Amino acid sequence: MEKEPNPPARPDSPTGPGPDDHLPPGLRTPLRPDAFARPDEEKIEAITGHFRAIMDELGLDLTDDSLAGTPRRVAKMFVQEWFKGLNPVHRPEVRLFENRYEYQQLLVERDITVFSCCEHHFVPIIGKAHVAYLPGKHVVGLSKLNRVVQYYARRPQVQERLTRQVAEHLRHSLGTSDVAVLIEADHLCVMSRGVNDTSSSTLTSEYGGRFQEDATLRAEFLRQIGK
């Protein structure tokens, strides 16, 4: 049977890389091919109009001086803050340094702030991430671990995907599978709607290499982060 031709590329598709091209397809945040075809300022203007319409439908008086600027404030927050991790220009470069001191023990960066947004209800996810790896010939600047977490958090997310994205990025950047990631977070979609449960939290983890194989090493990681 003759194979059907591939559909033509969308004329507005970007020529640059997507934010998750370095990740397996199942871990990529769902995005249209033309996600970055328009500059941020155009997106802000469009979202401003859409959010103004939402506020208007809710019956809010947009002539009030407290509300008049809200649509644009929300639009700027979405594009420049909450969801800036969607844009690959913000992907952190993980710079490695030669491990001249031959440090071979567990290296842990704990209590990294996680501020994300539930992709099901667009309300915040707030928590902490704990990241560990076993150094080989190279080590990484510690702040880069924080930046990797923040890059993937700053987009509409589910916690399971976020956890695996961080782990896979670090495996790719560090050149080792000996990586552990644990995230504990509160979801406002659980706390502020639905069951309205303010006492529960969600924990997700991803263990690779020796962390997956060695229960003693996993236990040491959990001990060091206070779990």
Backbone hydrogen bonds, N-H to C=O, Kabsch-Sander energy under -0.5 kcal/mol:
donor,donor_aa,acceptor,acceptor_aa,energy
13,S,10,R,-2.0
21,D,18,G,-1.0
23,L,20,D,-2.2
27,L,24,P,-2.2
28,R,25,P,-1.3
35,A,32,R,-1.6
37,A,34,D,-1.8
42,E,39,P,-0.6
43,K,39,P,-1.7
44,I,40,D,-2.7
45,E,41,E,-2.1
46,A,42,E,-2.2
47,I,43,K,-2.9
48,T,44,I,-2.3
49,G,45,E,-1.6
50,H,46,A,-2.0
51,F,47,I,-3.1
52,R,48,T,-2.1
53,A,49,G,-1.7
54,I,50,H,-1.7
55,M,51,F,-2.5
56,D,52,R,-2.3
57,E,53,A,-2.4
58,L,54,I,-1.6
59,G,56,D,-1.4
60,L,55,M,-2.1
62,L,60,L,-1.0
64,D,61,D,-1.5
67,L,64,D,-1.0
68,A,64,D,-2.2
70,T,67,L,-1.5
73,R,69,G,-2.1
74,V,70,T,-2.8
75,A,71,P,-2.1
76,K,72,R,-2.6
77,M,73,R,-2.1
78,F,74,V,-2.6
79,V,75,A,-2.3
80,Q,76,K,-2.7
81,E,77,M,-1.5
82,W,77,M,-2.4
83,F,78,F,-2.1
84,K,81,E,-1.2
85,G,154,R,-2.4
86,L,83,F,-1.7
87,N,84,K,-1.2
90,H,87,N,-2.1
91,R,88,P,-1.5
94,V,92,P,-0.6
95,R,93,E,-1.1
97,F,139,V,-3.2
99,N,137,K,-3.0
100,R,98,E,-2.1
102,E,99,N,-1.5
104,Q,102,E,-0.5
107,L,133,Y,-2.0
108,V,106,L,-0.5
109,E,131,V,-3.3
110,R,108,V,-0.5
112,I,129,A,-2.9
114,V,127,G,-2.6
115,F,113,T,-0.5
116,S,125,I,-3.1
117,C,155,R,-0.9
118,C,123,V,-3.1
119,E,157,Q,-2.3
122,F,118,C,-2.6
125,I,116,S,-2.1
126,I,186,D,-2.5
127,G,114,V,-2.5
128,K,184,E,-2.7
129,A,112,I,-2.4
130,H,182,L,-2.9
131,V,109,E,-2.9
132,A,180,A,-2.5
133,Y,107,L,-1.9
134,L,178,D,-1.6
136,G,138,H,-1.1
139,V,97,F,-2.6
141,G,95,R,-1.2
144,K,141,G,-1.7
145,L,141,G,-0.6
145,L,142,L,-1.3
146,N,142,L,-1.0
147,R,143,S,-2.1
148,V,144,K,-2.2
149,V,145,L,-1.8
150,Q,146,N,-2.5
151,Y,147,R,-2.4
152,Y,148,V,-1.8
153,A,149,V,-1.9
154,R,150,Q,-2.0
155,R,153,A,-2.5
157,Q,117,C,-3.3
162,L,158,V,-2.3
163,T,159,Q,-2.4
164,R,160,E,-1.8
165,Q,161,R,-2.8
166,V,162,L,-2.2
167,A,163,T,-1.9
168,E,164,R,-2.7
169,H,165,Q,-2.5
170,L,166,V,-2.2
171,R,167,A,-2.4
172,H,168,E,-2.5
173,S,169,H,-2.5
174,L,170,L,-3.1
175,G,171,R,-1.5
176,T,171,R,-0.8
179,V,177,S,-2.3
180,A,132,A,-2.7
181,V,206,E,-2.2
182,L,130,H,-2.5
183,I,204,T,-2.7
184,E,128,K,-2.5
185,A,202,T,-2.4
186,D,126,I,-3.3
188,L,124,P,-2.5
188,L,186,D,-0.6
190,V,187,H,-1.5
191,M,187,H,-2.0
192,S,188,L,-2.7
196,N,193,R,-2.5
197,D,190,V,-1.7
198,T,196,N,-0.8
202,T,185,A,-2.9
204,T,183,I,-2.4
206,E,181,V,-2.4
208,G,179,V,-2.1
211,F,208,G,-1.8
212,Q,209,G,-0.8
213,E,209,G,-1.5
214,D,210,R,-2.5
215,A,213,E,-0.7
218,R,214,D,-2.0
219,A,215,A,-2.3
220,E,216,T,-2.0
221,F,217,L,-2.2
222,L,218,R,-2.6
223,R,219,A,-2.2
224,Q,220,E,-2.4
225,I,221,F,-1.4
226,G,223,R,-1.1
227,K,222,L,-3.7
